[in-house]
Amino acid sequence: MLTLKLIHDETERVIAGLEKKHFKGAREAIDQVLGVDKRRREAQQTLDSNLSEAKKLASQIGMLMKQGKKDEADEVKAKVAQLKETNKQLETEKSDCESELTTLLCQIPNIPYDEVPEGVSAEDNHVVKSNLRECVAGDTVGNWTTVPSNGSAKLPHWELAKKYNLIDFDLGVKITGAGFPVYVGKGARLQRALINFFLDEARESGYTELMPPTVVNAASGYGTGQLPDKEGQMYHCELDDFYLIPTAEVPVTNIYRDVILDEDALPIKNCAYTECFRREAGSYGKDVRGLNRLHEFSKIEIVRIDKPEHSKESHKEMLEHVEGLLKKLELPYRILLLCGGDQSFTSAICYDFEVYSEAQERWLEVSSVSNFDTYQANRLKCRYRRSSDKKIELCHTLNGSALALPRIVAAILENNQTPEGIRVPKVLVPYCGFDIID
């Protein structure tokens, strides 16, 4: 959440940032926060003054009693008692204001960096890079002109999965429901190959591999901002008040909740493979066919904890890492800088990676790489101690998918169709043990 210091010191910049994110009632929300914080500070100031006054008065009581001035001592005692009663009310007022502030701040999103473009929705995102080379006038996806790499008819991945017995969607419906596919034979081996490839690449880039829980408590969901914003999209185990994770970002980042790190330990670089669970309420139509949108899927996440002056460099390195994976998989991709209106609740800046589906003739998002500035760290109380002066500051947190598997699998199947079968990217052959699916 935004810090009170930022809101006090740069009120107009905060309001402008919220308006860039199209947060309704930005000025009213910030004014409300400032009003409640004023009440809290006034209560604290009066409380401090009363405590000081009560301490002075209490020291007089003994002296008055020694001097035989019992009546005057009783008067002072009455004043102290009245101050104590007033202080109880002030403590309650301060506590109520603090609770109200936390509630209000949790409802206010992060503000975007200056380089984040204006815009309302995905149509306003900026394509900053693409490795596509061929174009056909008029065939436009988003704001980039695209075309498949050849003109031959392509089968969508759900038909290929059935043709080559790679994924059984109907069996998943039988066992659980829609959005829970069963990977079979070479389909399962391709999935496992991708997991191992992504983890090996992350390890070679200096990330420490973790294997965290896939179930978290509410405090963890709150720490990274999934709660109270996205509880409707998370599977909730009500009896124990646990949540199935939507991404490894949640458990991995929460390792550093309520932790003060040494500056020399930064940046911290972690990666994790987990299953991810998302209810995807409200999803329908062609966008949910096959692997396009699942309730359970595999994903490798990279997470960094860094100091503020280095976090933009960390973000750049993460983007280069994800792009390197797509290059090695020989997939057509593009990178988009998300506009203010399409950013997540918690991010300060976010780039999406999309791969092109030849059969579906559209782009499929496979990664979001975000810098959250101090927004998550403030909720997590994730801080570091500066080496120079031992001052304690909030960290910056960053994360990204490297990568989410379902749409990568879809793109590999659809883009690598040949008359002989589906060609496996060369980089995956040592991992899966075959170079073609036939």
CORHUTA-V83785 format. One record per residue. N is the residue number from 1. RES is the residue in three letters. D_FIRST is the distance of its C-alpha to the first C-alpha in Angstrom with 1 decimal. Layout:
BEGIN
n=N res=RES d_first=D_FIRST
n=N res=RES d_first=D_FIRST
END
This chain:
BEGIN
n=1 res=MET d_first=0.0
n=2 res=LEU d_first=3.8
n=3 res=THR d_first=6.4
n=4 res=LEU d_first=9.2
n=5 res=LYS d_first=11.6
n=6 res=LEU d_first=10.6
n=7 res=ILE d_first=10.8
n=8 res=HIS d_first=14.1
n=9 res=ASP d_first=15.6
n=10 res=GLU d_first=15.1
n=11 res=THR d_first=14.8
n=12 res=GLU d_first=17.1
n=13 res=ARG d_first=15.6
n=14 res=VAL d_first=12.1
n=15 res=ILE d_first=14.3
n=16 res=ALA d_first=16.4
n=17 res=GLY d_first=13.7
n=18 res=LEU d_first=12.6
n=19 res=GLU d_first=16.4
n=20 res=LYS d_first=17.0
n=21 res=LYS d_first=14.8
n=22 res=HIS d_first=17.0
n=23 res=PHE d_first=14.4
n=24 res=LYS d_first=16.9
n=25 res=GLY d_first=17.0
n=26 res=ALA d_first=14.5
n=27 res=ARG d_first=16.5
n=28 res=GLU d_first=17.0
n=29 res=ALA d_first=13.4
n=30 res=ILE d_first=12.7
n=31 res=ASP d_first=16.1
n=32 res=GLN d_first=15.4
n=33 res=VAL d_first=12.3
n=34 res=LEU d_first=14.7
n=35 res=GLY d_first=17.5
n=36 res=VAL d_first=16.1
n=37 res=ASP d_first=15.0
n=38 res=LYS d_first=18.6
n=39 res=ARG d_first=20.1
n=40 res=ARG d_first=18.3
n=41 res=ARG d_first=19.5
n=42 res=GLU d_first=23.0
n=43 res=ALA d_first=23.3
n=44 res=GLN d_first=22.5
n=45 res=GLN d_first=25.0
n=46 res=THR d_first=27.7
n=47 res=LEU d_first=27.2
n=48 res=ASP d_first=27.6
n=49 res=SER d_first=30.7
n=50 res=ASN d_first=32.1
n=51 res=LEU d_first=31.8
n=52 res=SER d_first=33.6
n=53 res=GLU d_first=36.2
n=54 res=ALA d_first=36.8
n=55 res=LYS d_first=37.3
n=56 res=LYS d_first=39.9
n=57 res=LEU d_first=41.7
n=58 res=ALA d_first=41.8
n=59 res=SER d_first=43.6
n=60 res=GLN d_first=46.2
n=61 res=ILE d_first=47.2
n=62 res=GLY d_first=49.0
n=63 res=MET d_first=50.9
n=64 res=LEU d_first=52.0
n=65 res=MET d_first=53.2
n=66 res=LYS d_first=55.2
n=67 res=GLN d_first=56.8
n=68 res=GLY d_first=57.8
n=69 res=LYS d_first=55.6
n=70 res=LYS d_first=54.4
n=71 res=ASP d_first=53.9
n=72 res=GLU d_first=51.7
n=73 res=ALA d_first=49.8
n=74 res=ASP d_first=49.3
n=75 res=GLU d_first=47.9
n=76 res=VAL d_first=45.4
n=77 res=LYS d_first=44.4
n=78 res=ALA d_first=43.9
n=79 res=LYS d_first=41.6
n=80 res=VAL d_first=39.6
n=81 res=ALA d_first=39.4
n=82 res=GLN d_first=38.2
n=83 res=LEU d_first=35.5
n=84 res=LYS d_first=34.4
n=85 res=GLU d_first=34.3
n=86 res=THR d_first=32.3
n=87 res=ASN d_first=29.8
n=88 res=LYS d_first=29.3
n=89 res=GLN d_first=28.3
n=90 res=LEU d_first=26.0
n=91 res=GLU d_first=24.3
n=92 res=THR d_first=23.9
n=93 res=GLU d_first=22.5
n=94 res=LYS d_first=20.0
n=95 res=SER d_first=18.9
n=96 res=ASP d_first=18.7
n=97 res=CYS d_first=16.6
n=98 res=GLU d_first=14.1
n=99 res=SER d_first=14.0
n=100 res=GLU d_first=13.8
n=101 res=LEU d_first=10.9
n=102 res=THR d_first=8.9
n=103 res=THR d_first=10.3
n=104 res=LEU d_first=9.8
n=105 res=LEU d_first=6.0
n=106 res=CYS d_first=6.1
n=107 res=GLN d_first=8.6
n=108 res=ILE d_first=7.3
n=109 res=PRO d_first=7.1
n=110 res=ASN d_first=6.6
n=111 res=ILE d_first=9.8
n=112 res=PRO d_first=12.8
n=113 res=TYR d_first=15.0
n=114 res=ASP d_first=18.3
n=115 res=GLU d_first=20.4
n=116 res=VAL d_first=18.8
n=117 res=PRO d_first=21.6
n=118 res=GLU d_first=21.8
n=119 res=GLY d_first=22.5
n=120 res=VAL d_first=22.1
n=121 res=SER d_first=22.8
n=122 res=ALA d_first=24.2
n=123 res=GLU d_first=27.4
n=124 res=ASP d_first=25.7
n=125 res=ASN d_first=24.4
n=126 res=HIS d_first=26.3
n=127 res=VAL d_first=28.6
n=128 res=VAL d_first=28.6
n=129 res=LYS d_first=31.1
n=130 res=SER d_first=33.5
n=131 res=ASN d_first=36.5
n=132 res=LEU d_first=38.5
n=133 res=ARG d_first=41.8
n=134 res=GLU d_first=43.8
n=135 res=CYS d_first=43.2
n=136 res=VAL d_first=44.9
n=137 res=ALA d_first=44.6
n=138 res=GLY d_first=43.0
n=139 res=ASP d_first=41.3
n=140 res=THR d_first=37.7
n=141 res=VAL d_first=34.5
n=142 res=GLY d_first=31.4
n=143 res=ASN d_first=32.3
n=144 res=TRP d_first=34.4
n=145 res=THR d_first=38.0
n=146 res=THR d_first=38.8
n=147 res=VAL d_first=41.7
n=148 res=PRO d_first=42.6
n=149 res=SER d_first=44.5
n=150 res=ASN d_first=47.7
n=151 res=GLY d_first=49.3
n=152 res=SER d_first=50.3
n=153 res=ALA d_first=49.1
n=154 res=LYS d_first=46.2
n=155 res=LEU d_first=45.4
n=156 res=PRO d_first=41.8
n=157 res=HIS d_first=40.5
n=158 res=TRP d_first=41.0
n=159 res=GLU d_first=44.7
n=160 res=LEU d_first=44.9
n=161 res=ALA d_first=43.3
n=162 res=LYS d_first=46.0
n=163 res=LYS d_first=48.8
n=164 res=TYR d_first=48.1
n=165 res=ASN d_first=46.9
n=166 res=LEU d_first=43.5
n=167 res=ILE d_first=41.2
n=168 res=ASP d_first=42.2
n=169 res=PHE d_first=39.9
n=170 res=ASP d_first=42.4
n=171 res=LEU d_first=42.5
n=172 res=GLY d_first=38.7
n=173 res=VAL d_first=39.0
n=174 res=LYS d_first=41.8
n=175 res=ILE d_first=39.9
n=176 res=THR d_first=36.5
n=177 res=GLY d_first=36.0
n=178 res=ALA d_first=35.1
n=179 res=GLY d_first=32.5
n=180 res=PHE d_first=33.7
n=181 res=PRO d_first=36.3
n=182 res=VAL d_first=38.9
n=183 res=TYR d_first=39.6
n=184 res=VAL d_first=43.3
n=185 res=GLY d_first=45.4
n=186 res=LYS d_first=44.6
n=187 res=GLY d_first=41.5
n=188 res=ALA d_first=40.2
n=189 res=ARG d_first=41.4
n=190 res=LEU d_first=39.7
n=191 res=GLN d_first=36.4
n=192 res=ARG d_first=36.9
n=193 res=ALA d_first=38.1
n=194 res=LEU d_first=34.9
n=195 res=ILE d_first=32.8
n=196 res=ASN d_first=34.9
n=197 res=PHE d_first=35.0
n=198 res=PHE d_first=31.3
n=199 res=LEU d_first=30.9
n=200 res=ASP d_first=33.8
n=201 res=GLU d_first=32.4
n=202 res=ALA d_first=29.0
n=203 res=ARG d_first=30.9
n=204 res=GLU d_first=33.1
n=205 res=SER d_first=30.1
n=206 res=GLY d_first=29.1
n=207 res=TYR d_first=26.6
n=208 res=THR d_first=27.2
n=209 res=GLU d_first=27.8
n=210 res=LEU d_first=26.2
n=211 res=MET d_first=27.2
n=212 res=PRO d_first=24.3
n=213 res=PRO d_first=24.5
n=214 res=THR d_first=24.0
n=215 res=VAL d_first=23.0
n=216 res=VAL d_first=19.9
n=217 res=ASN d_first=18.9
n=218 res=ALA d_first=16.2
n=219 res=ALA d_first=14.2
n=220 res=SER d_first=14.2
n=221 res=GLY d_first=13.2
n=222 res=TYR d_first=10.2
n=223 res=GLY d_first=9.3
n=224 res=THR d_first=9.5
n=225 res=GLY d_first=8.2
n=226 res=GLN d_first=11.8
n=227 res=LEU d_first=11.6
n=228 res=PRO d_first=11.7
n=229 res=ASP d_first=11.8
n=230 res=LYS d_first=14.8
n=231 res=GLU d_first=16.8
n=232 res=GLY d_first=19.8
n=233 res=GLN d_first=20.1
n=234 res=MET d_first=20.2
n=235 res=TYR d_first=23.4
n=236 res=HIS d_first=23.1
n=237 res=CYS d_first=25.6
n=238 res=GLU d_first=25.8
n=239 res=LEU d_first=28.3
n=240 res=ASP d_first=26.2
n=241 res=ASP d_first=22.8
n=242 res=PHE d_first=22.2
n=243 res=TYR d_first=20.8
n=244 res=LEU d_first=22.5
n=245 res=ILE d_first=20.3
n=246 res=PRO d_first=19.8
n=247 res=THR d_first=19.5
n=248 res=ALA d_first=20.0
n=249 res=GLU d_first=16.6
n=250 res=VAL d_first=15.5
n=251 res=PRO d_first=18.1
n=252 res=VAL d_first=18.5
n=253 res=THR d_first=14.9
n=254 res=ASN d_first=14.9
n=255 res=ILE d_first=18.0
n=256 res=TYR d_first=16.0
n=257 res=ARG d_first=13.8
n=258 res=ASP d_first=14.9
n=259 res=VAL d_first=16.9
n=260 res=ILE d_first=18.0
n=261 res=LEU d_first=19.7
n=262 res=ASP d_first=22.6
n=263 res=GLU d_first=22.2
n=264 res=ASP d_first=25.5
n=265 res=ALA d_first=24.0
n=266 res=LEU d_first=21.6
n=267 res=PRO d_first=21.2
n=268 res=ILE d_first=21.2
n=269 res=LYS d_first=22.4
n=270 res=ASN d_first=22.7
n=271 res=CYS d_first=24.1
n=272 res=ALA d_first=24.8
n=273 res=TYR d_first=27.0
n=274 res=THR d_first=26.1
n=275 res=GLU d_first=27.0
n=276 res=CYS d_first=24.2
n=277 res=PHE d_first=24.3
n=278 res=ARG d_first=23.1
n=279 res=ARG d_first=24.6
n=280 res=GLU d_first=24.5
n=281 res=ALA d_first=25.2
n=282 res=GLY d_first=27.0
n=283 res=SER d_first=28.2
n=284 res=TYR d_first=31.9
n=285 res=GLY d_first=34.7
n=286 res=LYS d_first=35.6
n=287 res=ASP d_first=32.1
n=288 res=VAL d_first=32.3
n=289 res=ARG d_first=35.8
n=290 res=GLY d_first=36.4
n=291 res=LEU d_first=33.6
n=292 res=ASN d_first=31.6
n=293 res=ARG d_first=29.1
n=294 res=LEU d_first=29.3
n=295 res=HIS d_first=27.9
n=296 res=GLU d_first=28.4
n=297 res=PHE d_first=28.6
n=298 res=SER d_first=28.6
n=299 res=LYS d_first=26.1
n=300 res=ILE d_first=25.7
n=301 res=GLU d_first=22.2
n=302 res=ILE d_first=21.6
n=303 res=VAL d_first=18.5
n=304 res=ARG d_first=18.0
n=305 res=ILE d_first=16.3
n=306 res=ASP d_first=17.2
n=307 res=LYS d_first=17.2
n=308 res=PRO d_first=15.8
n=309 res=GLU d_first=19.3
n=310 res=HIS d_first=20.4
n=311 res=SER d_first=17.6
n=312 res=LYS d_first=19.2
n=313 res=GLU d_first=22.5
n=314 res=SER d_first=21.1
n=315 res=HIS d_first=19.8
n=316 res=LYS d_first=23.4
n=317 res=GLU d_first=25.0
n=318 res=MET d_first=23.2
n=319 res=LEU d_first=24.3
n=320 res=GLU d_first=27.8
n=321 res=HIS d_first=27.8
n=322 res=VAL d_first=27.1
n=323 res=GLU d_first=29.6
n=324 res=GLY d_first=32.1
n=325 res=LEU d_first=32.0
n=326 res=LEU d_first=32.8
n=327 res=LYS d_first=35.6
n=328 res=LYS d_first=37.1
n=329 res=LEU d_first=37.1
n=330 res=GLU d_first=38.9
n=331 res=LEU d_first=36.8
n=332 res=PRO d_first=36.4
n=333 res=TYR d_first=32.8
n=334 res=ARG d_first=30.6
n=335 res=ILE d_first=27.3
n=336 res=LEU d_first=25.1
n=337 res=LEU d_first=22.3
n=338 res=LEU d_first=20.2
n=339 res=CYS d_first=20.0
n=340 res=GLY d_first=17.1
n=341 res=GLY d_first=18.1
n=342 res=ASP d_first=18.5
n=343 res=GLN d_first=15.3
n=344 res=SER d_first=13.0
n=345 res=PHE d_first=9.9
n=346 res=THR d_first=7.8
n=347 res=SER d_first=10.5
n=348 res=ALA d_first=11.3
n=349 res=ILE d_first=14.9
n=350 res=CYS d_first=16.9
n=351 res=TYR d_first=20.7
n=352 res=ASP d_first=22.6
n=353 res=PHE d_first=25.9
n=354 res=GLU d_first=28.6
n=355 res=VAL d_first=32.1
n=356 res=TYR d_first=35.0
n=357 res=SER d_first=36.9
n=358 res=GLU d_first=40.5
n=359 res=ALA d_first=41.7
n=360 res=GLN d_first=38.9
n=361 res=GLU d_first=38.9
n=362 res=ARG d_first=35.2
n=363 res=TRP d_first=32.1
n=364 res=LEU d_first=30.1
n=365 res=GLU d_first=26.6
n=366 res=VAL d_first=26.6
n=367 res=SER d_first=23.5
n=368 res=SER d_first=20.0
n=369 res=VAL d_first=19.0
n=370 res=SER d_first=15.4
n=371 res=ASN d_first=13.6
n=372 res=PHE d_first=9.8
n=373 res=ASP d_first=10.1
n=374 res=THR d_first=7.8
n=375 res=TYR d_first=4.6
n=376 res=GLN d_first=6.3
n=377 res=ALA d_first=8.1
n=378 res=ASN d_first=5.9
n=379 res=ARG d_first=5.7
n=380 res=LEU d_first=9.3
n=381 res=LYS d_first=10.5
n=382 res=CYS d_first=12.2
n=383 res=ARG d_first=14.1
n=384 res=TYR d_first=17.5
n=385 res=ARG d_first=20.4
n=386 res=ARG d_first=22.0
n=387 res=SER d_first=25.7
n=388 res=SER d_first=27.0
n=389 res=ASP d_first=25.9
n=390 res=LYS d_first=24.1
n=391 res=LYS d_first=21.0
n=392 res=ILE d_first=17.8
n=393 res=GLU d_first=14.9
n=394 res=LEU d_first=11.7
n=395 res=CYS d_first=12.8
n=396 res=HIS d_first=12.1
n=397 res=THR d_first=12.3
n=398 res=LEU d_first=14.6
n=399 res=ASN d_first=16.7
n=400 res=GLY d_first=19.5
n=401 res=SER d_first=22.3
n=402 res=ALA d_first=25.5
n=403 res=LEU d_first=26.7
n=404 res=ALA d_first=26.6
n=405 res=LEU d_first=30.3
n=406 res=PRO d_first=31.4
n=407 res=ARG d_first=31.5
n=408 res=ILE d_first=32.7
n=409 res=VAL d_first=35.5
n=410 res=ALA d_first=36.2
n=411 res=ALA d_first=36.4
n=412 res=ILE d_first=38.7
n=413 res=LEU d_first=41.0
n=414 res=GLU d_first=41.2
n=415 res=ASN d_first=41.5
n=416 res=ASN d_first=43.9
n=417 res=GLN d_first=46.6
n=418 res=THR d_first=50.2
n=419 res=PRO d_first=53.6
n=420 res=GLU d_first=53.7
n=421 res=GLY d_first=50.3
n=422 res=ILE d_first=46.7
n=423 res=ARG d_first=46.4
n=424 res=VAL d_first=43.9
n=425 res=PRO d_first=42.0
n=426 res=LYS d_first=43.9
n=427 res=VAL d_first=41.0
n=428 res=LEU d_first=40.7
n=429 res=VAL d_first=44.4
n=430 res=PRO d_first=44.5
n=431 res=TYR d_first=41.7
n=432 res=CYS d_first=43.2
n=433 res=GLY d_first=46.9
n=434 res=PHE d_first=48.0
n=435 res=ASP d_first=47.9
n=436 res=ILE d_first=48.6
n=437 res=ILE d_first=47.9
n=438 res=ASP d_first=51.2
END
